Amino acid sequence: METYDALLASITPVTGDTRTILDPATGTAVGEAPVHTVADLEAAIAAAAAAQPAWAALGHGARSAALLKAADAVERSSEELARLLSREQGKPLNGPNARFEVGACAAWLRAAATTPLDPEVVVDDGETYAELHYKPIGVVGAIGPWNWPMMITIWQIAPALRMGNAVVVKPSKMTPLSVLALAKVLNEELPEGLLTVVSGDREVGARLAEHPAVGKIMFTGSTSAGRSIIKSSADTVKRLTLELGGNDAGIVLPDADPKAIAEGLFWGAFINTGQTCAALKRLYVHDDIYDAVCEELTAVAKAMPMGVGLDENNVLGPLQNRAQYDIVAGLVEAARDSGARILIGGNPDADQPGYFYPATLVADIDNNNPLVAEEQFGPALPIIRYSTVDEAVAMANALDVGLGASVWSPDLAAARKVAARIEAGTVWINKHGAVDPRVPFGGAKQSGYGLEFGVEGLKAVGVPQVING
């Protein structure tokens, strides 16, 4: 285990161009990140292609053992990784934030290592015998976001490695240090060249998406960027897993207990200060309990401290970058100007350093308001009234995205009936955004395609082969 300073020094370039990464909470420098080039990418892909056959030949048992050791390595450096993540991304150490994210990295590594994937006998009738196997793809390209940089990188690389692939990672230019440090720790237990992080600009990502030696791209990010990757990958017919933008709806049924669900609603919306693809971003509440839900949610929001992530008391942090801050601030101001009611928040301190926008609840807002119809990706939750369940379902389904959704009610049978009517890849009951490494996860409509996690996630980074006879 290295100290924080030693870990940061180990990923700081000695030569070449660099970019200074600033702490979004304070504006101070976190460290220097390399600015890799397309030539660096070519070298990484060549090394990955050279390392992959021997890794694939080890078989599932040996690869899984290496991933379990890698999980142990993450845990040995967990505090150093969490501190770096907090400074670079902004999320606090405590709550469902930096320490939580690093812990999830170890958990997902172990899940990928231990999930069984045996050949499936699809026909055995005495005349025909057919088995379905999954073989390695080769080199997988992983392009990640800035909101959960470590955890989502693990979601991409852990199953890919387990299935015998090599991986080249392109992190967000906003949060490269976290991913470089994570890879440095993982590579303590992996063969050389198998996993490489290329911290470059947009042209590096574009080349990765089109490169003929890359057999699959895994991407988490915006729908617009996903469309570009689809186009770039077309000429080489790459396999794709795309987890794209969401604008998740939650429906609170009239029999729900406002006080009992308030904290779950809050964290469903405000986890990572709202910077989560599958966060609750628009909340539909029945007329009968609308005012009570607003009151209870406001009470929870008032009790959640926001500030610099390294302060052990805070559970909400800044937005990661100025562009996202401006999006959230603009949407809230437009909602205010339209006559919507600000229950709490909406009043950032212009003199405070960092990109802090207070937890904001907006009531009595029209369903067509931009704060509802556009993904805010930050700490502002619109709360919309409805009168009938049919009305709520229609509003939830009206957008062209469908990553996640939730239904809130003590009547599980009724909640599941409503859930089945919602157009989303995952619908949670009485919770929101609770991903599990054993449970497949993926989007509907323009929130992407392909599944991650569990057996289906392993299959997605393999090539199916039928042996018939």
Secondary structure, DSSP 8 states (H G I E B T S, - for coil): ---HHHHHHHTS-SSS-EEEEE-TTT--EEEEEE-B-HHHHHHHHHHHHHHHHHHHHTHHHHHHHHHHHHHHHHHHTHHHHHHHHHHHH---SSSSSHHHHHHHHHHHHHHHHH-----EEEEESSS-EEEEEEEE-SEEEEE--SSSHHHHHHHHHHHHHHTT-EEEEE--TTSHHHHHHHHHHHTTSS-TTSEEE--B-HHHHHHHHH-TT--EEEEES-HHHHHHHHHHHGGGT-EEEEE----EEEEE-TT--HHHHHHHHHHHHHGGGG--TTSEEEEEEEGGGHHHHHHHHHHHHHT--BS-TTSTT-SB---SSHHHHHHHHHHHHHHHHTT-EEEE-----TTSSS-----EEEES--TTSHHHHS---SSEEEEEEESSHHHHHHHHTSSSEESEEEEE-S-HHHHHHHHTTS-SSEEEES-SS---TTS-B--EETTEE--BSHHHHHHHTEEEEEEE-
